[in-house]
Amino acid sequence: MDWSIQEIAKLAGTTSRTLRHYDAIGLLEPTRIGGNGYRRYDEEALVRLQRILLLRELGLGLPQIAEVLDRQSDPVEALESHLEWLREERDRLGRQIASVRSTIEVLQEGGVLMATTMFDGFDHTRYREEVEQRWGADAYAEGDRWWRSLSEAERADWQRRVADLANDWSSAAERGVDPASEEAQALAHRHVEWLRGVPGTPAAAPDGDIAGYVRGLADMYVADPRFGANYATSEGGAAGAEFVRDALHRYAEERL
C-alpha cells in the first residue's frame, strides 16, 4: 500500500513543497514514481517522515536530522527514544498546567501565592543540549549562572515580562497588524531588548552578530512548534509565529 504526495502532505500536516524539498536533499525519497510521474510513499517512508517531524520538534536542523536518521537505522529503537521524550514533554506540560491553574485559583480567591510551586514544569535546563549545540557550552553556563543568581521575585518578574511580550505579539497578530507597522516594530524592539538582557546569548555580547541571531531565532519560531506556540492565535497554526518572524526580520534589517 502506498500514498500520493498530496495524501501524505495532508495526513502529516505539511506541504507537497516540503516533501519535494526533503526528496531533493535526500532526506525522504519517494518509494516510487507512478506512471503519471507522481511521487508515491509506502509505510516505511511514512515511518521515516514521522521520525523527521519528531526530530524537527526537538529543534534539530535538516542536516542534523539526516545524521540522526543515518545513525539510528532501527526505526523501532529510534521511535522508542522519541516516545520517551514525548512522555517527558507530556509530564512537563501537565505540571505546567497544574501550576498555572493553581495560580489562577489563588488569584481569584485572594489567597497567598506559593513561589515554590508556581514554576513547577518551567525547567530552564531542558534546553541545555540545544543551547550548547547552537551557541556553545560557555553560553549555556553564563545564562545558567544568571538565572540561578535571580531571586524568586526577579524570576517571577522575568516570567511575567516574557508572558506579557508573548501575549502582545499574539494580540497584534490576531488583529492583523502589519509586521512593518510602528506597533509591530515597537514589539520587535521590546523583543530584542529582552534578548539583550539574557547573558550568554549573542544578543548580549558586545561583539555578537545580533542581527543574525535575531533573524535565526525568528526563523526558529516558525520552524519549531514548541516556540511558535508562544505566539499562537485563535486560528491556530503558525500564523502568529510567522507574524513575529516577519516583524523581527524587518527590525533586524533596518535597525540592527
Secondary structure as a PSIPRED ss2 file (coil, helix, strand):
# PSIPRED VFORMAT (PSIPRED V4.0)

   1 M C   1.000  0.000  0.000
   2 D E   0.000  0.000  1.000
   3 W E   0.000  0.000  1.000
   4 S E   0.000  0.000  1.000
   5 I H   0.000  1.000  0.000
   6 Q H   0.000  1.000  0.000
   7 E H   0.000  1.000  0.000
   8 I H   0.000  1.000  0.000
   9 A H   0.000  1.000  0.000
  10 K H   0.000  1.000  0.000
  11 L H   0.000  1.000  0.000
  12 A H   0.000  1.000  0.000
  13 G C   1.000  0.000  0.000
  14 T C   1.000  0.000  0.000
  15 T C   1.000  0.000  0.000
  16 S H   0.000  1.000  0.000
  17 R H   0.000  1.000  0.000
  18 T H   0.000  1.000  0.000
  19 L H   0.000  1.000  0.000
  20 R H   0.000  1.000  0.000
  21 H H   0.000  1.000  0.000
  22 Y H   0.000  1.000  0.000
  23 D H   0.000  1.000  0.000
  24 A H   0.000  1.000  0.000
  25 I C   1.000  0.000  0.000
  26 G C   1.000  0.000  0.000
  27 L C   1.000  0.000  0.000
  28 L C   1.000  0.000  0.000
  29 E C   1.000  0.000  0.000
  30 P C   1.000  0.000  0.000
  31 T C   1.000  0.000  0.000
  32 R E   0.000  0.000  1.000
  33 I E   0.000  0.000  1.000
  34 G C   1.000  0.000  0.000
  35 G C   1.000  0.000  0.000
  36 N C   1.000  0.000  0.000
  37 G C   1.000  0.000  0.000
  38 Y C   1.000  0.000  0.000
  39 R E   0.000  0.000  1.000
  40 R E   0.000  0.000  1.000
  41 Y E   0.000  0.000  1.000
  42 D E   0.000  0.000  1.000
  43 E H   0.000  1.000  0.000
  44 E H   0.000  1.000  0.000
  45 A H   0.000  1.000  0.000
  46 L H   0.000  1.000  0.000
  47 V H   0.000  1.000  0.000
  48 R H   0.000  1.000  0.000
  49 L H   0.000  1.000  0.000
  50 Q H   0.000  1.000  0.000
  51 R H   0.000  1.000  0.000
  52 I H   0.000  1.000  0.000
  53 L H   0.000  1.000  0.000
  54 L H   0.000  1.000  0.000
  55 L H   0.000  1.000  0.000
  56 R H   0.000  1.000  0.000
  57 E H   0.000  1.000  0.000
  58 L C   1.000  0.000  0.000
  59 G C   1.000  0.000  0.000
  60 L C   1.000  0.000  0.000
  61 G C   1.000  0.000  0.000
  62 L H   0.000  1.000  0.000
  63 P H   0.000  1.000  0.000
  64 Q H   0.000  1.000  0.000
  65 I H   0.000  1.000  0.000
  66 A H   0.000  1.000  0.000
  67 E H   0.000  1.000  0.000
  68 V H   0.000  1.000  0.000
  69 L H   0.000  1.000  0.000
  70 D H   0.000  1.000  0.000
  71 R H   0.000  1.000  0.000
  72 Q C   1.000  0.000  0.000
  73 S C   1.000  0.000  0.000
  74 D C   1.000  0.000  0.000
  75 P H   0.000  1.000  0.000
  76 V H   0.000  1.000  0.000
  77 E H   0.000  1.000  0.000
  78 A H   0.000  1.000  0.000
  79 L H   0.000  1.000  0.000
  80 E H   0.000  1.000  0.000
  81 S H   0.000  1.000  0.000
  82 H H   0.000  1.000  0.000
  83 L H   0.000  1.000  0.000
  84 E H   0.000  1.000  0.000
  85 W H   0.000  1.000  0.000
  86 L H   0.000  1.000  0.000
  87 R H   0.000  1.000  0.000
  88 E H   0.000  1.000  0.000
  89 E H   0.000  1.000  0.000
  90 R H   0.000  1.000  0.000
  91 D H   0.000  1.000  0.000
  92 R H   0.000  1.000  0.000
  93 L H   0.000  1.000  0.000
  94 G H   0.000  1.000  0.000
  95 R H   0.000  1.000  0.000
  96 Q H   0.000  1.000  0.000
  97 I H   0.000  1.000  0.000
  98 A H   0.000  1.000  0.000
  99 S H   0.000  1.000  0.000
 100 V H   0.000  1.000  0.000
 101 R H   0.000  1.000  0.000
 102 S H   0.000  1.000  0.000
 103 T H   0.000  1.000  0.000
 104 I H   0.000  1.000  0.000
 105 E H   0.000  1.000  0.000
 106 V H   0.000  1.000  0.000
 107 L H   0.000  1.000  0.000
 108 Q H   0.000  1.000  0.000
 109 E H   0.000  1.000  0.000
 110 G C   1.000  0.000  0.000
 111 G C   1.000  0.000  0.000
 112 V C   1.000  0.000  0.000
 113 L C   1.000  0.000  0.000
 114 M C   1.000  0.000  0.000
 115 A H   0.000  1.000  0.000
 116 T H   0.000  1.000  0.000
 117 T H   0.000  1.000  0.000
 118 M H   0.000  1.000  0.000
 119 F C   1.000  0.000  0.000
 120 D C   1.000  0.000  0.000
 121 G C   1.000  0.000  0.000
 122 F C   1.000  0.000  0.000
 123 D C   1.000  0.000  0.000
 124 H H   0.000  1.000  0.000
 125 T H   0.000  1.000  0.000
 126 R H   0.000  1.000  0.000
 127 Y H   0.000  1.000  0.000
 128 R H   0.000  1.000  0.000
 129 E H   0.000  1.000  0.000
 130 E H   0.000  1.000  0.000
 131 V H   0.000  1.000  0.000
 132 E H   0.000  1.000  0.000
 133 Q H   0.000  1.000  0.000
 134 R H   0.000  1.000  0.000
 135 W H   0.000  1.000  0.000
 136 G C   1.000  0.000  0.000
 137 A H   0.000  1.000  0.000
 138 D H   0.000  1.000  0.000
 139 A H   0.000  1.000  0.000
 140 Y H   0.000  1.000  0.000
 141 A H   0.000  1.000  0.000
 142 E H   0.000  1.000  0.000
 143 G H   0.000  1.000  0.000
 144 D H   0.000  1.000  0.000
 145 R H   0.000  1.000  0.000
 146 W H   0.000  1.000  0.000
 147 W H   0.000  1.000  0.000
 148 R H   0.000  1.000  0.000
 149 S H   0.000  1.000  0.000
 150 L C   1.000  0.000  0.000
 151 S C   1.000  0.000  0.000
 152 E H   0.000  1.000  0.000
 153 A H   0.000  1.000  0.000
 154 E H   0.000  1.000  0.000
 155 R H   0.000  1.000  0.000
 156 A H   0.000  1.000  0.000
 157 D H   0.000  1.000  0.000
 158 W H   0.000  1.000  0.000
 159 Q H   0.000  1.000  0.000
 160 R H   0.000  1.000  0.000
 161 R H   0.000  1.000  0.000
 162 V H   0.000  1.000  0.000
 163 A H   0.000  1.000  0.000
 164 D H   0.000  1.000  0.000
 165 L H   0.000  1.000  0.000
 166 A H   0.000  1.000  0.000
 167 N H   0.000  1.000  0.000
 168 D H   0.000  1.000  0.000
 169 W H   0.000  1.000  0.000
 170 S H   0.000  1.000  0.000
 171 S H   0.000  1.000  0.000
 172 A H   0.000  1.000  0.000
 173 A H   0.000  1.000  0.000
 174 E H   0.000  1.000  0.000
 175 R C   1.000  0.000  0.000
 176 G C   1.000  0.000  0.000
 177 V C   1.000  0.000  0.000
 178 D C   1.000  0.000  0.000
 179 P C   1.000  0.000  0.000
 180 A C   1.000  0.000  0.000
 181 S C   1.000  0.000  0.000
 182 E H   0.000  1.000  0.000
 183 E H   0.000  1.000  0.000
 184 A H   0.000  1.000  0.000
 185 Q H   0.000  1.000  0.000
 186 A H   0.000  1.000  0.000
 187 L H   0.000  1.000  0.000
 188 A H   0.000  1.000  0.000
 189 H H   0.000  1.000  0.000
 190 R H   0.000  1.000  0.000
 191 H H   0.000  1.000  0.000
 192 V H   0.000  1.000  0.000
 193 E H   0.000  1.000  0.000
 194 W H   0.000  1.000  0.000
 195 L H   0.000  1.000  0.000
 196 R H   0.000  1.000  0.000
 197 G C   1.000  0.000  0.000
 198 V C   1.000  0.000  0.000
 199 P C   1.000  0.000  0.000
 200 G C   1.000  0.000  0.000
 201 T C   1.000  0.000  0.000
 202 P C   1.000  0.000  0.000
 203 A C   1.000  0.000  0.000
 204 A C   1.000  0.000  0.000
 205 A C   1.000  0.000  0.000
 206 P C   1.000  0.000  0.000
 207 D C   1.000  0.000  0.000
 208 G C   1.000  0.000  0.000
 209 D C   1.000  0.000  0.000
 210 I H   0.000  1.000  0.000
 211 A H   0.000  1.000  0.000
 212 G H   0.000  1.000  0.000
 213 Y H   0.000  1.000  0.000
 214 V H   0.000  1.000  0.000
 215 R H   0.000  1.000  0.000
 216 G H   0.000  1.000  0.000
 217 L H   0.000  1.000  0.000
 218 A H   0.000  1.000  0.000
 219 D H   0.000  1.000  0.000
 220 M H   0.000  1.000  0.000
 221 Y H   0.000  1.000  0.000
 222 V H   0.000  1.000  0.000
 223 A H   0.000  1.000  0.000
 224 D C   1.000  0.000  0.000
 225 P H   0.000  1.000  0.000
 226 R H   0.000  1.000  0.000
 227 F H   0.000  1.000  0.000
 228 G H   0.000  1.000  0.000
 229 A H   0.000  1.000  0.000
 230 N H   0.000  1.000  0.000
 231 Y H   0.000  1.000  0.000
 232 A C   1.000  0.000  0.000
 233 T C   1.000  0.000  0.000
 234 S C   1.000  0.000  0.000
 235 E C   1.000  0.000  0.000
 236 G C   1.000  0.000  0.000
 237 G C   1.000  0.000  0.000
 238 A C   1.000  0.000  0.000
 239 A H   0.000  1.000  0.000
 240 G H   0.000  1.000  0.000
 241 A H   0.000  1.000  0.000
 242 E H   0.000  1.000  0.000
 243 F H   0.000  1.000  0.000
 244 V H   0.000  1.000  0.000
 245 R H   0.000  1.000  0.000
 246 D H   0.000  1.000  0.000
 247 A H   0.000  1.000  0.000
 248 L H   0.000  1.000  0.000
 249 H H   0.000  1.000  0.000
 250 R H   0.000  1.000  0.000
 251 Y H   0.000  1.000  0.000
 252 A H   0.000  1.000  0.000
 253 E H   0.000  1.000  0.000
 254 E H   0.000  1.000  0.000
 255 R H   0.000  1.000  0.000
 256 L C   1.000  0.000  0.000
